[in-house]
């Protein structure tokens, strides 16, 4: 997920995409944008199935994303950019509601 405040033609948009086998997918763009400059936020990623997740921002469902591969194949989670200073980023809980 890439939150774009003002980047080329993407103003206050969320971009979802997957990088698989050295190639970016077609991705999707969403107009719902729950972020405000300078305001703290809390994000939660909930796995619904092995390829679908819901993204919550400040306890509000913001988006659902279906990945082109199993989310079990994710080897790392990376956050960067102006929104993160390192000391503010905290992994609270890792849990999956998936049975298989």
Buried (B, 14 or more C-beta within 10 A) or exposed (E): BEBBBEEEEBEBBBBBBBEEEEEEBEEEEBEEBBBEEEEEEEBBEBBBBBBBBBBBBEEEEBBEBEBEEEBEEEEEEEEEEEBEEEEEEEEEEEEEEBEE
